[in-house]
Amino acid sequence: MKTMIIDDEPAICSELEYLLKKYIDIQVDAIHTNPAEALATIIATEPDLLFLDIQMPGMNGLDFAKALNQLSKPPLIVFSTAFHEHALEAFATPAVGYLTKPIMESKLDNVIQKVRTLRSRPDVNERTATAPKLEEQVCIRKNNKIIPIQVGQIFFAFVRERELYVATKESIDKCDLTMNELEAILNRSGSFFRSHRNYILNLKQIKEIIPWFNNTYLIKMNDESQTDIPVSRGNVKAFRGLMNF
């Protein structure tokens, strides 16, 4: 398994790399102390397994894991941290394991066995490769009717006055889902990004990326109105990594 370690403490990275040497099916290909740099490497190399610290400067591991979930082939994630209070938040992410520092070999053994079990399962995509794949749909409200649309038709979605709106090329309509519910659906396509607390956008429908104040960006979309969407400061590094700039 191609494996990557991300931790802002080099000594911890070295220790974990040493502990992983005894597993013949694990190969540590990269070690990063900067999560922003690691994101570009993950996109380029598609590792199978990621050991990820939670408390890191710039972007914490929990936000990093959520950003990875938007990739078409995200790695399996194992969190490692010295802070027990992060456990509940960690299990709300796509992570498959959670280790507390200092890392005990018995706990690491258990995590590796779980990873092996998950890896041994037949890939769902391979099992269904010969079957036609239907694109997911969501429903919008238009002229007092409930209309299903394919997620690929969505250019962006946003919250205004506690109401969720979905924008296609020609129109903007209400949606009865919450933003978090819609995000979970859109993330499965691998084409959407939560740029801001109130915005999620289709990466395939970006027309321009405009540098903005405080080192953020304003994104001009390809809809008929060429809508501008902000990227919040906390999401800038993840966005740059996904867009490769």
C-alpha positions in Angstrom: 0.0 0.0 0.0 1.4 3.4 -1.0 1.4 5.3 2.3 1.9 9.0 3.2 2.6 10.5 6.6 1.5 14.1 7.4 2.5 15.6 10.7 4.1 19.0 11.5 6.5 17.3 13.9 9.4 15.7 12.0 10.3 13.5 15.0 6.8 12.0 15.1 7.0 11.4 11.3 10.3 9.5 11.8 8.9 7.4 14.6 5.8 6.4 12.7 7.8 5.6 9.6 10.0 3.3 11.8 7.0 1.6 13.3 5.5 1.0 9.8 8.6 -0.8 8.5 7.6 -4.1 10.1 4.5 -4.3 7.8 5.7 -5.8 4.6 2.6 -4.6 2.6 3.1 -1.0 3.6 5.5 1.3 1.8 6.0 4.9 3.0 6.4 6.9 -0.2 6.2 10.4 1.2 6.4 12.4 4.4 5.1 15.9 4.7 5.1 18.4 7.6 3.0 20.9 5.6 -0.5 19.9 4.7 -0.9 22.3 1.8 2.1 20.8 0.1 0.9 17.3 0.8 -2.5 17.9 -0.9 -0.8 18.4 -4.3 1.2 15.2 -3.8 -1.9 13.2 -2.9 -3.7 14.4 -6.0 -0.7 13.5 -8.2 0.3 10.2 -6.7 -3.1 8.8 -5.3 -1.7 7.1 -2.2 -3.7 4.2 -0.7 -3.2 5.1 3.0 -2.6 8.3 4.9 -1.5 8.8 8.5 -2.7 12.3 9.4 -2.0 14.6 12.4 -5.0 16.7 13.6 -3.3 19.7 15.2 -1.3 21.4 12.4 -0.8 25.0 11.5 -2.7 26.5 8.5 -5.2 23.6 8.1 -6.0 21.1 10.7 -6.3 17.4 9.9 -10.1 17.3 10.2 -10.6 20.0 7.5 -7.9 18.3 5.4 -9.7 15.0 5.6 -13.0 16.6 4.5 -11.2 18.2 1.5 -9.8 14.8 0.5 -13.2 13.3 0.5 -14.0 15.4 -2.6 -11.4 13.5 -4.6 -12.6 10.8 -6.9 -10.2 8.3 -5.3 -9.5 9.5 -1.7 -7.0 7.5 0.4 -7.9 5.6 3.6 -7.2 7.9 6.5 -5.8 7.1 10.0 -5.7 10.1 12.4 -2.9 10.4 14.9 -3.0 13.0 17.7 -2.0 13.7 21.3 -5.5 15.2 22.1 -8.2 12.7 23.0 -10.9 15.4 22.7 -10.7 15.2 18.9 -11.9 11.6 18.8 -15.6 12.5 18.3 -14.9 15.0 15.5 -12.5 12.5 13.8 -15.1 9.8 13.5 -17.4 12.3 11.8 -14.9 12.3 8.9 -14.1 9.6 6.4 -11.3 8.3 8.6 -11.0 4.5 9.2 -8.8 4.7 12.3 -7.7 6.9 15.2 -4.4 6.7 17.1 -3.3 8.7 20.1 0.3 9.7 20.7 2.5 8.2 21.8 1.5 5.5 19.4 1.3 2.0 20.9 2.3 -0.9 18.6 -0.7 -2.9 19.6 -3.0 -0.1 18.6 -1.2 0.3 15.3 -1.5 -3.4 14.7 -5.3 -3.1 15.1 -5.5 -0.2 12.7 -3.4 -1.9 10.1 -5.5 -5.0 10.3 -8.6 -2.9 9.8 -7.0 -1.2 6.8 -6.1 -4.6 5.3 -9.7 -5.8 5.7 -11.1 -2.8 4.0 -8.6 -3.1 1.2 -9.4 -6.8 0.6 -13.0 -6.1 -0.1 -14.0 -6.1 -3.8 -14.1 -2.6 -5.2 -17.6 -1.4 -5.8 -16.6 0.4 -8.9 -15.0 -2.8 -10.3 -18.1 -4.9 -9.5 -20.3 -2.5 -11.4 -17.9 -1.5 -14.2 -20.0 -3.3 -16.8 -23.3 -1.9 -15.6 -24.6 1.5 -16.8 -24.0 4.1 -14.2 -26.9 6.5 -13.4 -25.9 10.0 -12.4 -27.3 11.0 -9.0 -30.2 13.5 -8.8 -31.5 16.1 -6.4 -34.8 17.9 -6.5 -35.5 21.6 -6.8 -38.8 23.6 -6.5 -39.8 25.4 -9.7 -43.2 26.9 -10.3 -44.8 25.0 -7.4 -43.5 21.7 -8.8 -40.7 19.4 -7.6 -38.2 18.9 -10.4 -35.4 16.3 -10.3 -32.1 17.4 -11.9 -28.8 15.6 -12.4 -26.0 16.8 -10.1 -23.9 17.5 -13.2 -26.4 20.3 -14.1 -25.6 22.1 -10.9 -23.2 25.1 -11.3 -23.3 26.1 -7.6 -25.4 26.2 -4.5 -25.7 28.7 -1.8 -27.5 29.6 1.4 -29.4 32.8 1.8 -31.6 33.7 4.8 -31.5 30.0 5.9 -32.8 28.8 2.5 -30.8 26.6 0.2 -30.7 27.6 -3.5 -29.3 25.6 -6.4 -28.1 27.3 -9.6 -28.1 25.7 -13.0 -27.0 27.4 -16.2 -30.3 29.1 -16.7 -32.0 29.5 -13.3 -31.7 29.6 -9.5 -34.2 27.5 -7.6 -34.9 26.5 -4.0 -33.9 23.1 -2.7 -35.4 21.5 0.4 -32.2 19.9 1.5 -29.8 21.4 4.0 -26.4 22.6 2.7 -24.7 19.7 4.5 -27.1 17.1 3.0 -26.5 18.5 -0.5 -22.7 18.6 0.1 -22.7 14.9 1.0 -24.5 14.1 -2.3 -22.4 16.3 -4.5 -19.1 15.1 -2.9 -19.7 11.6 -4.3 -19.3 13.0 -7.8 -15.8 14.3 -7.1 -16.5 17.6 -8.9 -17.7 19.9 -6.2 -15.9 22.0 -3.6 -17.2 23.8 -0.5 -15.5 27.1 -1.0 -17.2 29.0 1.8 -19.6 28.2 4.6 -22.5 29.4 2.4 -21.3 28.2 -1.0 -20.5 25.0 -2.8 -19.4 25.0 -6.5 -18.9 22.8 -9.5 -15.1 22.8 -10.2 -15.9 22.0 -13.9 -17.9 25.2 -14.3 -15.3 27.7 -13.2 -14.6 30.4 -15.8 -12.0 32.5 -13.9 -10.2 32.6 -10.6 -9.6 36.2 -9.5 -7.1 37.1 -6.7 -8.9 38.9 -3.9 -8.1 40.7 -0.7 -6.4 38.9 2.3 -4.9 36.3 -0.2 -8.3 34.9 -1.0 -10.0 34.4 -4.3 -13.2 35.3 -6.1 -14.4 32.6 -8.5 -16.4 33.6 -11.6 -18.7 30.8 -12.7 -19.8 29.8 -16.2 -23.5 30.4 -15.6 -25.3 33.0 -17.7 -24.9 35.7 -15.0 -21.2 34.8 -14.5 -21.8 34.8 -10.7 -18.9 35.6 -8.4 -18.4 33.1 -5.5 -15.9 33.7 -2.6 -13.3 31.3 -1.3 -12.9 31.7 2.4 -9.4 32.0 3.9 -9.7 28.7 5.6 -10.4 26.9 2.3 -7.8 28.7 0.1 -5.0 26.0 0.5 -7.4 23.1 -0.3 -8.7 25.0 -3.3 -5.2 25.8 -4.7 -4.3 22.1 -4.3 -7.4 20.9 -6.1 -6.9 23.4 -8.9 -3.1 22.8 -9.1 -1.8 26.4 -8.8 
